[in-house]
């Protein structure tokens, strides 16, 4: 009962078994036994988000942040929980996302030099990076974009980081000019692989949602990086150059 590694394993198992409330309760007990164990607060807060108990998720994430003020994961969890809260204001959200971005950048080395051909007449190589090229809300929106790219102007490369391919995955695979199966395991080899592909613009489609690869994107995988579709707010990363929005996602005020 006091072995923290087993406790975290049980919290994770309960969450994956669609029992988030039980997972959150066990996370609270684990945090009480091990007050400096940031992962217990983090996993508990994420379980509470899944259970729709947002105020409690915010409170538990704040406690976790006190235990680990520079921990990128608990900062991201607090940012996510505040994004769902109707009590957070824009200034608070901006501050926590910037703090998350700084934490993700803390171990990043110097920026790479790019070998992309500087030929204005060639077509752009645009990469799309996501675990959700499937029957998923992201998939529903990105499929027609892939379908309507002008192949004379754009070479679309899809980097699939998911593990549940389906019929929609196969359709998108056929629409892409190049399809790269990276899989769900976050391998450091991805970084060199994508950089060597000489993508001009890399569009990530997850933001802070499940399965994201923001720590890798912090290391800059392409000369221009953009975030789109999978998250309703900023990533907080200074290496994310653009956020693609429209009048529905970001109405004029």
MIVEX-334862 format. One record per residue (C-alpha): residue number from 1; residue in one letter; x, y, z. Coordinates in nm, 4 decimals. Layout:
<pos: NUM, code: a, xx: X, yy: Y, zz: Z>
...
# end
This chain:
<pos: 1, code: x, xx: 0.0000, yy: 0.0000, zz: 0.0000>
<pos: 2, code: x, xx: 0.2892, yy: 0.2406, zz: 0.0585>
<pos: 3, code: x, xx: 0.4868, yy: 0.1510, zz: -0.2551>
<pos: 4, code: x, xx: 0.4484, yy: 0.4590, zz: -0.4749>
<pos: 5, code: x, xx: 0.5392, yy: 0.2915, zz: -0.8045>
<pos: 6, code: x, xx: 0.2581, yy: 0.0395, zz: -0.7647>
<pos: 7, code: x, xx: 0.0208, yy: 0.3157, zz: -0.6629>
<pos: 8, code: x, xx: 0.0900, yy: 0.5104, zz: -0.9836>
<pos: 9, code: x, xx: 0.0416, yy: 0.1919, zz: -1.1853>
<pos: 10, code: x, xx: -0.2965, yy: 0.1338, zz: -1.0241>
<pos: 11, code: x, xx: -0.4060, yy: 0.4951, zz: -1.0876>
<pos: 12, code: x, xx: -0.3085, yy: 0.4597, zz: -1.4529>
<pos: 13, code: x, xx: -0.4870, yy: 0.1243, zz: -1.4843>
<pos: 14, code: x, xx: -0.8071, yy: 0.2573, zz: -1.3278>
<pos: 15, code: x, xx: -0.8024, yy: 0.5587, zz: -1.5602>
<pos: 16, code: x, xx: -0.7509, yy: 0.3423, zz: -1.8681>
<pos: 17, code: x, xx: -1.0289, yy: 0.1126, zz: -1.7480>
<pos: 18, code: x, xx: -1.2691, yy: 0.4078, zz: -1.7591>
<pos: 19, code: x, xx: -1.2920, yy: 0.4387, zz: -1.3821>
<pos: 20, code: x, xx: -1.1599, yy: 0.7950, zz: -1.3439>
<pos: 21, code: x, xx: -1.3358, yy: 0.8751, zz: -1.0180>
<pos: 22, code: x, xx: -1.1839, yy: 0.5744, zz: -0.8445>
<pos: 23, code: x, xx: -0.8481, yy: 0.6637, zz: -0.9997>
<pos: 24, code: x, xx: -0.8730, yy: 1.0198, zz: -0.8656>
<pos: 25, code: x, xx: -0.9633, yy: 0.9011, zz: -0.5175>
<pos: 26, code: x, xx: -0.6644, yy: 0.6667, zz: -0.5091>
<pos: 27, code: x, xx: -0.4432, yy: 0.9476, zz: -0.6433>
<pos: 28, code: x, xx: -0.5487, yy: 1.1692, zz: -0.3532>
<pos: 29, code: x, xx: -0.4576, yy: 0.8956, zz: -0.1060>
<pos: 30, code: x, xx: -0.1217, yy: 0.8448, zz: -0.2763>
<pos: 31, code: x, xx: -0.0492, yy: 1.2189, zz: -0.2690>
<pos: 32, code: x, xx: -0.1332, yy: 1.2265, zz: 0.1018>
<pos: 33, code: x, xx: 0.1159, yy: 0.9442, zz: 0.1626>
<pos: 34, code: x, xx: 0.3813, yy: 1.0946, zz: -0.0670>
<pos: 35, code: x, xx: 0.3314, yy: 1.4753, zz: -0.0688>
<pos: 36, code: x, xx: 0.6313, yy: 1.5382, zz: -0.2970>
<pos: 37, code: x, xx: 0.5175, yy: 1.2868, zz: -0.5612>
<pos: 38, code: x, xx: 0.4101, yy: 1.5206, zz: -0.8431>
<pos: 39, code: x, xx: 0.2890, yy: 1.2331, zz: -1.0624>
<pos: 40, code: x, xx: 0.0163, yy: 1.1458, zz: -0.8119>
<pos: 41, code: x, xx: -0.1343, yy: 1.4951, zz: -0.8315>
<pos: 42, code: x, xx: -0.0912, yy: 1.5013, zz: -1.2073>
<pos: 43, code: x, xx: -0.2574, yy: 1.1660, zz: -1.2740>
<pos: 44, code: x, xx: -0.5335, yy: 1.2431, zz: -1.0268>
<pos: 45, code: x, xx: -0.6073, yy: 1.5784, zz: -1.1886>
<pos: 46, code: x, xx: -0.6207, yy: 1.4206, zz: -1.5339>
<pos: 47, code: x, xx: -0.8586, yy: 1.1533, zz: -1.4042>
<pos: 48, code: x, xx: -1.0814, yy: 1.4258, zz: -1.2587>
<pos: 49, code: x, xx: -1.0855, yy: 1.6032, zz: -1.5968>
<pos: 50, code: x, xx: -1.2084, yy: 1.2793, zz: -1.7554>
<pos: 51, code: x, xx: -1.4763, yy: 1.2582, zz: -1.4858>
<pos: 52, code: x, xx: -1.5891, yy: 1.6136, zz: -1.5621>
<pos: 53, code: x, xx: -1.4955, yy: 1.7360, zz: -1.2140>
<pos: 54, code: x, xx: -1.3027, yy: 2.0375, zz: -1.3382>
<pos: 55, code: x, xx: -1.2884, yy: 2.2493, zz: -1.0220>
<pos: 56, code: x, xx: -1.1432, yy: 1.9551, zz: -0.8295>
<pos: 57, code: x, xx: -0.8949, yy: 1.8920, zz: -1.1106>
<pos: 58, code: x, xx: -0.7761, yy: 2.2537, zz: -1.0927>
<pos: 59, code: x, xx: -0.7383, yy: 2.2317, zz: -0.7149>
<pos: 60, code: x, xx: -0.5394, yy: 1.9066, zz: -0.7284>
<pos: 61, code: x, xx: -0.3185, yy: 2.0355, zz: -1.0107>
<pos: 62, code: x, xx: -0.2435, yy: 2.3506, zz: -0.8100>
<pos: 63, code: x, xx: -0.1352, yy: 2.1326, zz: -0.5178>
<pos: 64, code: x, xx: 0.0870, yy: 1.9377, zz: -0.7546>
<pos: 65, code: x, xx: 0.2413, yy: 2.2591, zz: -0.8824>
<pos: 66, code: x, xx: 0.3415, yy: 2.3505, zz: -0.5281>
<pos: 67, code: x, xx: 0.5171, yy: 2.0119, zz: -0.5015>
<pos: 68, code: x, xx: 0.6938, yy: 2.0619, zz: -0.8365>
<pos: 69, code: x, xx: 0.6927, yy: 2.4291, zz: -0.9450>
<pos: 70, code: x, xx: 0.9017, yy: 2.3701, zz: -1.2584>
<pos: 71, code: x, xx: 0.7485, yy: 2.0366, zz: -1.3589>
<pos: 72, code: x, xx: 0.6327, yy: 2.0645, zz: -1.7220>
<pos: 73, code: x, xx: 0.3735, yy: 1.7902, zz: -1.6951>
<pos: 74, code: x, xx: 0.1878, yy: 1.9319, zz: -1.3932>
<pos: 75, code: x, xx: 0.2025, yy: 2.2785, zz: -1.5504>
<pos: 76, code: x, xx: 0.0424, yy: 2.1342, zz: -1.8653>
<pos: 77, code: x, xx: -0.2232, yy: 1.9545, zz: -1.6597>
<pos: 78, code: x, xx: -0.3091, yy: 2.2760, zz: -1.4784>
<pos: 79, code: x, xx: -0.3284, yy: 2.4560, zz: -1.8144>
<pos: 80, code: x, xx: -0.5618, yy: 2.1864, zz: -1.9504>
<pos: 81, code: x, xx: -0.7877, yy: 2.1892, zz: -1.6450>
<pos: 82, code: x, xx: -0.8091, yy: 2.5703, zz: -1.6469>
<pos: 83, code: x, xx: -0.8975, yy: 2.5607, zz: -2.0180>
<pos: 84, code: x, xx: -1.2086, yy: 2.3619, zz: -1.9276>
<pos: 85, code: x, xx: -1.2931, yy: 2.5820, zz: -1.6291>
<pos: 86, code: x, xx: -1.5539, yy: 2.8573, zz: -1.6474>
<pos: 87, code: x, xx: -1.3744, yy: 3.0352, zz: -1.3622>
<pos: 88, code: x, xx: -1.0384, yy: 3.0976, zz: -1.5322>
<pos: 89, code: x, xx: -0.9700, yy: 3.4316, zz: -1.6978>
<pos: 90, code: x, xx: -0.7646, yy: 3.5022, zz: -2.0095>
<pos: 91, code: x, xx: -0.4704, yy: 3.6518, zz: -1.8201>
<pos: 92, code: x, xx: -0.4408, yy: 3.3487, zz: -1.5925>
<pos: 93, code: x, xx: -0.4601, yy: 3.1098, zz: -1.8872>
<pos: 94, code: x, xx: -0.1975, yy: 3.3031, zz: -2.0800>
<pos: 95, code: x, xx: 0.0375, yy: 3.2992, zz: -1.7828>
<pos: 96, code: x, xx: 0.0068, yy: 2.9256, zz: -1.7160>
<pos: 97, code: x, xx: 0.0515, yy: 2.8354, zz: -2.0831>
<pos: 98, code: x, xx: 0.3630, yy: 3.0522, zz: -2.1062>
<pos: 99, code: x, xx: 0.4989, yy: 2.8852, zz: -1.7921>
<pos: 100, code: x, xx: 0.4258, yy: 2.5459, zz: -1.9478>
<pos: 101, code: x, xx: 0.6093, yy: 2.6463, zz: -2.2650>
<pos: 102, code: x, xx: 0.9118, yy: 2.7657, zz: -2.0692>
<pos: 103, code: x, xx: 0.9232, yy: 2.4384, zz: -1.8752>
<pos: 104, code: x, xx: 0.9053, yy: 2.2342, zz: -2.1963>
<pos: 105, code: x, xx: 1.1897, yy: 2.4411, zz: -2.3408>
<pos: 106, code: x, xx: 1.4163, yy: 2.4013, zz: -2.0368>
<pos: 107, code: x, xx: 1.6084, yy: 2.1018, zz: -2.1784>
<pos: 108, code: x, xx: 1.6132, yy: 2.2025, zz: -2.5429>
<pos: 109, code: x, xx: 1.9481, yy: 2.2320, zz: -2.7179>
<pos: 110, code: x, xx: 2.0518, yy: 2.4871, zz: -2.9791>
<pos: 111, code: x, xx: 1.8291, yy: 2.5175, zz: -3.2875>
<pos: 112, code: x, xx: 1.9290, yy: 2.3101, zz: -3.5902>
<pos: 113, code: x, xx: 2.0472, yy: 2.4450, zz: -3.9213>
<pos: 114, code: x, xx: 1.8095, yy: 2.3665, zz: -4.2069>
<pos: 115, code: x, xx: 1.9029, yy: 2.2170, zz: -4.5433>
<pos: 116, code: x, xx: 1.5673, yy: 2.2788, zz: -4.7116>
<pos: 117, code: x, xx: 1.6220, yy: 2.3930, zz: -5.0731>
<pos: 118, code: x, xx: 1.5618, yy: 2.7675, zz: -5.1028>
<pos: 119, code: x, xx: 1.3915, yy: 2.7411, zz: -5.4406>
<pos: 120, code: x, xx: 1.0730, yy: 2.9524, zz: -5.4700>
<pos: 121, code: x, xx: 0.9551, yy: 2.7532, zz: -5.7704>
<pos: 122, code: x, xx: 0.9415, yy: 2.4165, zz: -5.5953>
<pos: 123, code: x, xx: 0.6324, yy: 2.2888, zz: -5.4167>
<pos: 124, code: x, xx: 0.6098, yy: 2.3239, zz: -5.0396>
<pos: 125, code: x, xx: 0.6505, yy: 2.0144, zz: -4.8254>
<pos: 126, code: x, xx: 0.3867, yy: 2.0358, zz: -4.5515>
<pos: 127, code: x, xx: 0.3866, yy: 1.7810, zz: -4.2711>
<pos: 128, code: x, xx: 0.0860, yy: 1.6929, zz: -4.0554>
<pos: 129, code: x, xx: 0.1661, yy: 1.5396, zz: -3.7181>
<pos: 130, code: x, xx: -0.1054, yy: 1.3579, zz: -3.5196>
<pos: 131, code: x, xx: -0.2181, yy: 1.0420, zz: -3.3353>
<pos: 132, code: x, xx: -0.5717, yy: 1.1044, zz: -3.4653>
<pos: 133, code: x, xx: -0.5650, yy: 1.0165, zz: -3.8348>
<pos: 134, code: x, xx: -0.8719, yy: 0.7971, zz: -3.7788>
<pos: 135, code: x, xx: -1.2449, yy: 0.8187, zz: -3.7076>
<pos: 136, code: x, xx: -1.1948, yy: 1.1097, zz: -3.4698>
<pos: 137, code: x, xx: -1.2943, yy: 1.4753, zz: -3.4603>
<pos: 138, code: x, xx: -0.9484, yy: 1.5720, zz: -3.5888>
<pos: 139, code: x, xx: -0.9721, yy: 1.3140, zz: -3.8650>
<pos: 140, code: x, xx: -1.3110, yy: 1.4444, zz: -3.9807>
<pos: 141, code: x, xx: -1.1634, yy: 1.7900, zz: -4.0418>
<pos: 142, code: x, xx: -0.8198, yy: 1.7014, zz: -4.1761>
<pos: 143, code: x, xx: -0.9333, yy: 1.4451, zz: -4.4338>
<pos: 144, code: x, xx: -1.0926, yy: 1.6986, zz: -4.6731>
<pos: 145, code: x, xx: -0.7881, yy: 1.9250, zz: -4.6348>
<pos: 146, code: x, xx: -0.5648, yy: 1.6415, zz: -4.7511>
<pos: 147, code: x, xx: -0.8100, yy: 1.5698, zz: -5.0319>
<pos: 148, code: x, xx: -0.8021, yy: 1.9280, zz: -5.1633>
<pos: 149, code: x, xx: -0.4310, yy: 2.0080, zz: -5.1502>
<pos: 150, code: x, xx: -0.3057, yy: 2.1069, zz: -5.4942>
<pos: 151, code: x, xx: -0.0342, yy: 1.8456, zz: -5.5654>
<pos: 152, code: x, xx: 0.1434, yy: 2.0947, zz: -5.7924>
<pos: 153, code: x, xx: 0.1885, yy: 2.3334, zz: -5.4982>
<pos: 154, code: x, xx: 0.1987, yy: 2.1131, zz: -5.1878>
<pos: 155, code: x, xx: 0.3517, yy: 1.7786, zz: -5.0983>
<pos: 156, code: x, xx: 0.1548, yy: 1.6562, zz: -4.7949>
<pos: 157, code: x, xx: 0.3419, yy: 1.4280, zz: -4.5548>
<pos: 158, code: x, xx: 0.1425, yy: 1.2664, zz: -4.2714>
<pos: 159, code: x, xx: 0.3238, yy: 1.1541, zz: -3.9569>
<pos: 160, code: x, xx: 0.0940, yy: 0.9135, zz: -3.7769>
<pos: 161, code: x, xx: 0.1759, yy: 0.8741, zz: -3.4073>
<pos: 162, code: x, xx: -0.1327, yy: 0.6734, zz: -3.3126>
<pos: 163, code: x, xx: -0.2030, yy: 0.3065, zz: -3.2543>
<pos: 164, code: x, xx: -0.5686, yy: 0.2566, zz: -3.3557>
<pos: 165, code: x, xx: -0.5829, yy: 0.2665, zz: -3.7372>
<pos: 166, code: x, xx: -0.9223, yy: 0.2186, zz: -3.9011>
<pos: 167, code: x, xx: -1.0964, yy: 0.2717, zz: -4.2347>
<pos: 168, code: x, xx: -1.0538, yy: 0.6504, zz: -4.2050>
<pos: 169, code: x, xx: -0.6802, yy: 0.5989, zz: -4.1468>
<pos: 170, code: x, xx: -0.6594, yy: 0.4045, zz: -4.4722>
<pos: 171, code: x, xx: -0.8418, yy: 0.6789, zz: -4.6642>
<pos: 172, code: x, xx: -0.6059, yy: 0.9462, zz: -4.5348>
<pos: 173, code: x, xx: -0.3074, yy: 0.7251, zz: -4.6053>
<pos: 174, code: x, xx: -0.4142, yy: 0.7128, zz: -4.9692>
<pos: 175, code: x, xx: -0.4667, yy: 1.0912, zz: -4.9821>
<pos: 176, code: x, xx: -0.1245, yy: 1.1785, zz: -4.8421>
<pos: 177, code: x, xx: 0.1647, yy: 1.2122, zz: -5.0821>
<pos: 178, code: x, xx: 0.3784, yy: 1.0412, zz: -4.8202>
<pos: 179, code: x, xx: 0.2691, yy: 0.8504, zz: -4.5109>
<pos: 180, code: x, xx: 0.5072, yy: 0.7871, zz: -4.2193>
<pos: 181, code: x, xx: 0.4123, yy: 0.5480, zz: -3.9374>
<pos: 182, code: x, xx: 0.5891, yy: 0.6666, zz: -3.6249>
<pos: 183, code: x, xx: 0.3719, yy: 0.4804, zz: -3.3758>
<pos: 184, code: x, xx: 0.2827, yy: 0.5791, zz: -3.0188>
<pos: 185, code: x, xx: 0.6274, yy: 0.5274, zz: -2.8632>
<pos: 186, code: x, xx: 0.7956, yy: 0.8661, zz: -2.8296>
<pos: 187, code: x, xx: 1.1347, yy: 0.7815, zz: -2.9762>
<pos: 188, code: x, xx: 1.4163, yy: 1.0414, zz: -2.9901>
<pos: 189, code: x, xx: 1.4878, yy: 0.9045, zz: -3.3375>
<pos: 190, code: x, xx: 1.1720, yy: 1.0826, zz: -3.4564>
<pos: 191, code: x, xx: 1.3483, yy: 1.4160, zz: -3.4282>
<pos: 192, code: x, xx: 1.6280, yy: 1.3282, zz: -3.6706>
<pos: 193, code: x, xx: 1.3809, yy: 1.1454, zz: -3.8982>
<pos: 194, code: x, xx: 1.1492, yy: 1.4426, zz: -3.9447>
<pos: 195, code: x, xx: 1.4320, yy: 1.6967, zz: -3.9717>
<pos: 196, code: x, xx: 1.5966, yy: 1.4831, zz: -4.2403>
<pos: 197, code: x, xx: 1.2682, yy: 1.4784, zz: -4.4341>
<pos: 198, code: x, xx: 1.3184, yy: 1.8531, zz: -4.4891>
<pos: 199, code: x, xx: 0.9588, yy: 1.9463, zz: -4.4157>
<pos: 200, code: x, xx: 0.9050, yy: 2.3194, zz: -4.4724>
<pos: 201, code: x, xx: 0.5982, yy: 2.3609, zz: -4.2517>
<pos: 202, code: x, xx: 0.4973, yy: 2.1137, zz: -3.9807>
<pos: 203, code: x, xx: 0.1371, yy: 2.1384, zz: -3.8578>
<pos: 204, code: x, xx: 0.0710, yy: 1.9590, zz: -3.5319>
<pos: 205, code: x, xx: -0.2907, yy: 1.8618, zz: -3.4674>
<pos: 206, code: x, xx: -0.2990, yy: 1.7783, zz: -3.0946>
<pos: 207, code: x, xx: -0.2062, yy: 2.0777, zz: -2.8817>
<pos: 208, code: x, xx: -0.2218, yy: 1.9590, zz: -2.5205>
<pos: 209, code: x, xx: -0.4695, yy: 1.6780, zz: -2.5897>
<pos: 210, code: x, xx: -0.4020, yy: 1.3091, zz: -2.5285>
<pos: 211, code: x, xx: -0.1093, yy: 1.1620, zz: -2.7194>
<pos: 212, code: x, xx: 0.0593, yy: 1.4948, zz: -2.7939>
<pos: 213, code: x, xx: 0.4314, yy: 1.5256, zz: -2.8672>
<pos: 214, code: x, xx: 0.4933, yy: 1.8821, zz: -2.7519>
<pos: 215, code: x, xx: 0.8282, yy: 1.8031, zz: -2.5823>
<pos: 216, code: x, xx: 0.9610, yy: 1.6993, zz: -2.9238>
<pos: 217, code: x, xx: 0.8070, yy: 1.9980, zz: -3.0980>
<pos: 218, code: x, xx: 0.9842, yy: 2.2161, zz: -2.8416>
<pos: 219, code: x, xx: 1.3062, yy: 2.1011, zz: -3.0111>
<pos: 220, code: x, xx: 1.1767, yy: 2.2315, zz: -3.3463>
<pos: 221, code: x, xx: 1.1272, yy: 1.9655, zz: -3.6121>
<pos: 222, code: x, xx: 1.0789, yy: 2.2065, zz: -3.9052>
<pos: 223, code: x, xx: 1.1703, yy: 2.5680, zz: -3.9927>
<pos: 224, code: x, xx: 0.8053, yy: 2.6689, zz: -3.9464>
<pos: 225, code: x, xx: 0.5746, yy: 2.5001, zz: -3.6971>
<pos: 226, code: x, xx: 0.2021, yy: 2.5610, zz: -3.6586>
<pos: 227, code: x, xx: -0.0698, yy: 2.4268, zz: -3.4309>
<pos: 228, code: x, xx: -0.4191, yy: 2.3609, zz: -3.5612>
<pos: 229, code: x, xx: -0.7460, yy: 2.1896, zz: -3.4894>
<pos: 230, code: x, xx: -0.6808, yy: 1.9597, zz: -3.1936>
<pos: 231, code: x, xx: -0.6710, yy: 2.2159, zz: -2.9111>
<pos: 232, code: x, xx: -0.8721, yy: 2.5343, zz: -2.8454>
<pos: 233, code: x, xx: -0.5858, yy: 2.7379, zz: -2.7002>
<pos: 234, code: x, xx: -0.2168, yy: 2.8115, zz: -2.7394>
<pos: 235, code: x, xx: 0.0452, yy: 2.5440, zz: -2.6772>
<pos: 236, code: x, xx: 0.2592, yy: 2.7960, zz: -2.4914>
<pos: 237, code: x, xx: 0.5639, yy: 2.6846, zz: -2.6901>
<pos: 238, code: x, xx: 0.7818, yy: 2.9638, zz: -2.8299>
<pos: 239, code: x, xx: 0.8828, yy: 2.7208, zz: -3.1084>
<pos: 240, code: x, xx: 0.5241, yy: 2.7183, zz: -3.2354>
<pos: 241, code: x, xx: 0.5217, yy: 2.9991, zz: -3.4897>
<pos: 242, code: x, xx: 0.1564, yy: 3.0034, zz: -3.5901>
<pos: 243, code: x, xx: -0.1819, yy: 2.9045, zz: -3.4556>
<pos: 244, code: x, xx: -0.4349, yy: 2.8416, zz: -3.7341>
<pos: 245, code: x, xx: -0.7830, yy: 2.9626, zz: -3.6395>
<pos: 246, code: x, xx: -1.1028, yy: 3.0936, zz: -3.7961>
<pos: 247, code: x, xx: -1.4004, yy: 3.3047, zz: -3.6957>
<pos: 248, code: x, xx: -1.5662, yy: 3.0054, zz: -3.5292>
<pos: 249, code: x, xx: -1.2743, yy: 2.8995, zz: -3.3106>
<pos: 250, code: x, xx: -1.1687, yy: 3.2564, zz: -3.2308>
<pos: 251, code: x, xx: -1.4572, yy: 3.4958, zz: -3.2870>
<pos: 252, code: x, xx: -1.3762, yy: 3.8645, zz: -3.3121>
<pos: 253, code: x, xx: -1.4501, yy: 4.0596, zz: -2.9931>
# end
